[in-house]
Amino acid sequence: MNKLILPVAIFLSVIIAGKVAEHFGLEGSWRIGVLCLVAVAVQFAVTRYQRMQREKTQP
């Protein structure tokens, strides 16, 4: 289950960011740039969260 958290989080956040970018009328490379930044930020946040959870459980 933990292996699916990162891909699902990235997928959902990129879909939402795409809808927001579409709403604001971003075109072409701007939209792709925003989606990439969102994916990187989510990967960073989820990885950090999972690492914190692992460190809590280890003695």
HELIX and SHEET records of a PDB file:
HELIX    1   1 ASN A    2  HIS A   23  1                                  22    
HELIX    2   2 GLY A   28  THR A   57  1                                  30    
END                                                                             
